Amino acid sequence: MNMCRRNAGVCAVNNLLYVIGGDDGSCNLASVEFYNPNTDKWTLLPTCMSTGRSYHLYS
């Protein structure tokens, strides 16, 4: 992953693993990144949450 995080929401969609929010030990994160197992790479998406969240996930 590009960012160290814990308590994040995780889901798999179309063979990609998405990690949403979480916290870095000092604040909640608003970032989202995904892992592509075919390329073995993590990609950080543009910030799409206005407020950082931990323990949340919607599908």
C-alpha positions in Angstrom: 0.0 0.0 0.0 1.0 3.6 -0.5 -0.2 4.7 2.9 0.2 2.9 6.3 -3.3 2.4 7.6 -5.4 0.4 10.0 -9.2 -0.1 10.6 -9.9 0.5 6.9 -12.8 -0.9 4.9 -11.8 -3.5 2.3 -13.7 -4.9 -0.6 -13.0 -6.7 -3.9 -14.6 -5.5 -7.1 -13.8 -6.7 -10.6 -10.6 -8.5 -9.4 -9.3 -5.3 -7.7 -8.9 -5.0 -3.9 -10.0 -1.6 -2.6 -8.9 -0.2 0.7 -11.0 2.7 1.9 -10.3 5.1 4.7 -9.0 3.8 8.0 -6.6 5.7 10.3 -2.8 6.2 10.5 -2.7 6.2 14.3 -3.3 9.9 14.7 -6.2 10.7 12.4 -8.9 9.2 10.2 -8.0 8.9 6.5 -10.1 10.1 3.5 -7.9 8.2 1.0 -8.8 5.2 -1.2 -6.3 2.9 -2.9 -6.6 -0.3 -4.8 -4.5 -3.3 -5.5 -4.3 -5.1 -8.9 -3.0 -8.6 -8.4 -2.4 -8.9 -12.2 0.2 -6.1 -12.1 1.1 -6.5 -8.4 0.7 -2.7 -8.0 -1.1 -0.4 -5.6 -2.8 2.8 -7.0 -3.8 5.8 -4.8 -7.0 7.3 -6.1 -7.8 11.0 -6.0 -9.4 11.9 -2.7 -13.1 11.1 -3.0 -14.2 11.4 0.6 -14.5 14.8 2.2 -14.1 13.4 5.7 -11.8 10.7 6.9 -13.5 7.5 8.1 -12.5 4.3 10.0 -14.5 1.1 10.2 -16.9 2.2 7.3 -17.6 0.5 4.0 -20.5 0.7 1.6 -21.0 -1.3 -1.6 
